Amino acid sequence: MNIAIIPARGGSKRIPRKNIKLFCGKPMIVWSIETALNSGCFDRVIVSTDDAEIAELAKKAGAEVPFFRPAALADDYSSTQDVIVHVLSELEKQDVDPLLVCCLYPTAPMVQVSDLQTGLTMMQQNELHYALSVTSFPYPIQRALKINENGRLNMFSPEFATARSQEMVAAFHDAGQFYWGTKNAWMQRSAIFGAQSAPILLPRYRVQDIDTPEDWLTAELMFELITQRDLNK
């Protein structure tokens, strides 16, 4: 059995009610739920929430909310792994024993069915703990700058000041959209960014953190352009 877990707490400081705020015509979380359901990857799609309104909306969209998340796991300090372990522990009490578990964030409207399917295939064909979405940095991180206490610029790595960009090792970062993992890796809290993790590379134009109103606007503009392009194909 493979399951998707969508962690969606009710509290959101910078964008109030972010997980159910309308995004390009649908509540944000509905995009993730529909993508999970349409992927064919999962036997169950479960939303972990502490919020009754989110739970009702999630169920109407086709997801399950078999239990509520405790308040202790719904604050600003609760980690994703804490939430996934809680869901898996509750499922164990119901004699549910999934093999693979995908944590899919509710704020990932640009995740595509094919992304989730790629992750599933990677997990099935390789001995991995995790497979996760990543994207490349748009500029060589070796040339990153910092502002010192005098308001002047310094390089983090001055030894790369004259290096050619094509000679620098490419760098990537977590796309913050989804993480496939084995049940055992989640339950043992294995490091997500480790030697037993594989990247699912996404293009930069489909990756946007959504933490501030500016992020939200940027994501909507990106989403609308992608959707229009796909309609014109």
Stockholm file with secondary structure:
# STOCKHOLM 1.0

chainA/1-233         MNIAIIPARGGSKRIPRKNIKLFCGKPMIVWSIETALNSGCFDRVIVSTDDAEIAELAKKAGAEVPFFRPAALADDYSSTQDVIVHVLSELEKQDVDPLLVCCLYPTAPMVQVSDLQTGLTMMQQNELHYALSVTSFPYPIQRALKINENGRLNMFSPEFATARSQEMVAAFHDAGQFYWGTKNAWMQRSAIFGAQSAPILLPRYRVQDIDTPEDWLTAELMFELITQRDLNK
#=GR chainA/1-233 SS CEEEEEECCSCCSSSTTGGGSEETTEEHHHHHHHHHHHHTCCSEEEEECSCHHHHHHHHHTTCBCCSCCCGGGSSTTCCHHHHHHHHHHHHHHTTCCCSEEEEECTTCTTCCHHHHHHHHHHHHHSCCSEEEEEEECSSCGGGCEEECTTSCEEESSGGGTTCCGGGSCCCEEEEEEEEEEEHHHHHTTCCSSSTTEEEEECCGGGCCCCCSHHHHHHHHHHHHHHHHHHHTC
#=GC SS_cons         CEEEEEECCSCCSSSTTGGGSEETTEEHHHHHHHHHHHHTCCSEEEEECSCHHHHHHHHHTTCBCCSCCCGGGSSTTCCHHHHHHHHHHHHHHTTCCCSEEEEECTTCTTCCHHHHHHHHHHHHHSCCSEEEEEEECSSCGGGCEEECTTSCEEESSGGGTTCCGGGSCCCEEEEEEEEEEEHHHHHTTCCSSSTTEEEEECCGGGCCCCCSHHHHHHHHHHHHHHHHHHHTC
//
